Structure formats: structure tokens, C-alpha cells
Amino acid sequence: MDKKSKKSIVFQQVCSGIALAIILLLLFQAKDFIVAAVSGKDTYDVRLVEEDTLENHQQVYRLYKNNEDYGDVDYNLYSLLDDNGNTDYRYCHLIQSARSLAFCVILGAMMLVVIVMVMSTSKGTPFTHKNANRIRPIGVLQFGLAIVPGLVKFLMTFFRFDYVSTPLTMEGFYMFVIGFAIMVIAQVFDYGVKLQEDIDSIA
């Protein structure tokens, strides 16, 4: 086996490992969502505790499930009230889990397309119409990354609580800009493939 073939095998193994890690992350997020969906309403609780690891022993809000510490939370996200003036910590956690799951699904799809593109370069030049066509879905998924997680959070909050806010963040703006840049790159990539084909036909 020559050196090039060995590099190709190692490269494919690395890509397979990345794909497996993405699948495991998606399964973990899906498990967290399902557990929150089937849990009882009184399973979750939010408590104000003193954090010893922080300077000045700052007090932070932490989420607990069956008295098991789930970590720090933003209390603004867990203090939403329904028509009766009550909150539902389980549903608030379900909202966050659904948002994270949507984010991971889209990000995973993007990474899988990138892996397919990268693996195709081991068989020859990356400048092909197939790869040019693969870049466009990455741009569309990037737009989805900027919209879908926030939309999931908005809809789930809207159907359960009185107060719904959809603040525009710089993070969302950056995601839109990145999505637009990817679409431009796809167009340039496709044009470059056509130029390469013209040059090859002349040569």
C-alpha cells in the first residue's frame, strides 16, 4: 500500500469519527428532549444557590431534576408565567432542549455535507459541479441555523406562556451574514468549475 493510499484511509477514518461524534451528540440532545417531555411537571426545580467557585460567592440560579443538579440557568428563561400566573420549569427546560436539538440537527446536517465534500476531494479535484451544488445546501442550512432554533423557542413559548419576546441578537445577524457569504462562495465555486472545464476543453 503506497503512502497516498494510507493517507486516504486515515483521512476517511477521521471523517467517519467526526460523523460518529455528530450522531452521538444528536442522540444525546434527543434523549434530553424526550426525558423532559415525559417527565412530570414537579420533576424540575430552579433554586438560587451560592456558588463557591465564583468570586465573592456569587449567587446563581441552578436547575434541579429530582434534586439532581443540572447546572446554571438563565432565570429569565425559567420565570415565564402562564394565564394563571404560574410557571412550569419542566416546560421551560423542554423549550431549551427543543431549541438545542433543532440547532444540533441543522449543524449536524451541515457538518455531514462538509464531510461528504471533503471525502470527495480524496478521489480527485474538489472543483466539481457536485461539490458546487453541495455548498448551496450548506448556505441554506446556515440560514436555517439563524432562524429555526429561535422560531422553535418562540412557538413553544407562545403556546404556553403569556409573555413572548423575540429579541434580535448579533449572533443571529452574524449567522445570516455567514449564510449569505456561503451562497456567494457557492456561486463563485460554480463559476470556477465552468472556467476549469473551458480551459480543459481548449487544452
N, C-alpha and C positions, 0 to 999 in steps of 0.2 A: 504494500500500500504506500503510495507516494505521499509527500508532505502536504500537498494541496488537498488530497482526499481526507487526510487526518484532520486538517483544519476545518474542512467542510462538516465532518462528523461531529467534531467538538462544538462547532457553531450551531448545528442543528440540535444538539443536546442542550445547549444553553437556552435556545429559543423554546424548546419543549419544557424546560424547567420554569421559565418565565410564564409560559401559558398555564402550567400546573399551579403556580403560585396565584395567578389571577383567578383561576377556577376555585381554589381553596378560599380566597378572600370573598368571592361571591357567595359561596356556600355558608361562610361564617356570617355574612350580613343577612342572608336569607334566614338562617337559623335564629338570629337575634330578632328579626321581624316576626317570625312565626311564634316564637316564645312569648313575645309581647302581645301578640294578637290573641293567644289562647289563655293568657294569664288572667287571674281575677282582678277586679278593679282595685281591691285593697292590697294587692301584692306589692305595689310600688309606693315609696315614700321619699319625700325630699326633706332633708334636715340641714339646719345651719350648724356647722361644726367648726371648731378651732383647728386650723391646720398647723401642726408643729413644724413642718418642714419649711414653711414660709417665714419671712422676716416679720417680726412684731406679732407672731402668732395670729396672722390674719384669719378672719372667719370667712368660710366659703360654704356654698350650698353643695351638698352631695346627694346623689341618687342612691337609694337602697331598694333592693328587691329581696323580700323575705329576710330583712335585716342583714343582707349581704351587700357590702359596699360596691357600687357600680362606678364610682368616680365623680369628679366635679361636673356640675351642670350650670348653665346659664339660667338663673331663676326666672328671668323674663320669659323664657320659653316654657317654663313649667308653672306659670302662675295665671294662665288663661282661664277665664270664667265662662260658664255656660249661662243659659237663661235663668237658672235658679241661683246664680252666684256661687256655684261650686266649681272646683277644678277637678281634673282627672289625671293624676300623674301617669297612670298606665297609658292612657291615650296620648298624652304629651310625649312619652317615650316612643310610642308607636309612630307618631309623626316623624320624630327624629330618625327612627330606624328606617322608615319608608323613604325618607329623603336620602339617607346614606346608601340604601340599597339601589335606588334609582341612579345615584351618582356612580356607584361601583359598576352597575350593569353597563352604563354608557362608556365609562372609562375602560372597562374590560373589553368591550367591543372594539374600541379604538385601538387598544394595545394588540388585540388579536389580528386586526387588519395590518398594523405596522409589522408584526412578526411575519405574517404571510409575505409582505413586501420584501422584508429583509432576507427571508429564506430564499426568495426567488432570485436574489442577486448572486447567490452561491452557484447558480446554474448558468450564469452569464451576465450580460449587462442589465443594470436596473432600469435603463431608459427604454421602456416598452409601453405600448398603449394600455396593457393590463395594469401596470403599476400607476400610470397616469389616471386611469379610471378608479383605482383604489384610493387615491389621495382625496378625491371629491367626497366619498362617504366619510372620511376622517373629518373633513371640514364640516359636513352636516352634523356628525356626531358631536363635534365641538360646540356647535350652536345649541344642540340638544343639551349638552352639559351645562350651558349657561341658563337654559330655560326650564327643563323638565324637573330637576330636583326642587327648585323654588316653586314651580307650579303644583307639584305633589303636596308640598307643605302648605301652600295656600288653600288648595281644595279641601284637604283634610281638616285644616283649621276652620275653614268657612262652614263646613257641615256640622261642626261640633260646638264651636265657641262663638261668643258674641263679637269679640274684637279680633279683627284680622288686619295685619299690616304687611305690606309688600315693599319694604324699603329697597331702593336701588343702591347697589353696592359697587364699589370699584372692582371687586372680584368678578362680578357678572359682566361689567363693561370690558375688563381685560379678556374674558373668555370670548366675548363677541369679536373683539379685535383679532384675537388669535384665530378664531374660526374664519374670519374674512381673509387673513393672511394665508391660511392654508388653502382656501379656494383660489387665491391668486397664484400660489405656488403650483397648484394642480394645473391651472391654465398655462403657466409658463412651461411646466414639465411636458405637457402635451404638445406644445408648440416646438419644444426642443426635440421631442421624438420625431415629429414630422420633418424637421430640418435634417436630423440624422438620417432618416430614410431617403430624403432627397440627395444628400451627399453620397450615401452608399449606392444609390441607383446611378449616379454620374460616374462614380469610381468603377 
